[in-house]
Amino acid sequence: MDKLKGIIFLLESLFKSSKKQMLSNKLLVDPDEAYSIIKKLNDAVSEIEHQNESMSDHFYQAANVQMTDTELLDTKKEMLRLKQDANEYADGILSRLQLLATKLQKNVIKIEKNIAEGRKLIEQKQLSQTKGETYET
């Protein structure tokens, strides 16, 4: 894919560096450069098609593999073990996340209390100022 992007970049630079024909929007492009880039593009597309074909061949070969009963049983056991390991890992992560959420919740409650106390202090200061008292710190 990067090869194709590189070729597209070459095409863009070819067109950007080409001169315009007088009194029109047509470009004067060197045909040798254009054919060279087209050949590179064709080669890259052929390479990608070849890779896709070989991947599909491997897929079909893997699908046609016959397993013995013991191999199948061992594979199922391994799958079950991997699934259990994944579930244990996920449970551990979720437990830690739950603990963090609980701690965060406690901290939020403390912050709310601090805010409420701060508001009470501000109210008291405002009341004392409206009564004419001076507030000293």
Secondary structure, 3 states (H helix, E strand, C coil): CHHHHHHHHHHHHHHHHCEECCCCCCEECCHHHHHHHHHHHHHHHHHHHHHHHHHHHHHHHHHCCCCCHHHHHHHHHHHHHHHHHHHHHHHHHHHHHHHHHHHHHHHHHHHHHHHHHHHHHHHHHHHHHHCCCCCCC
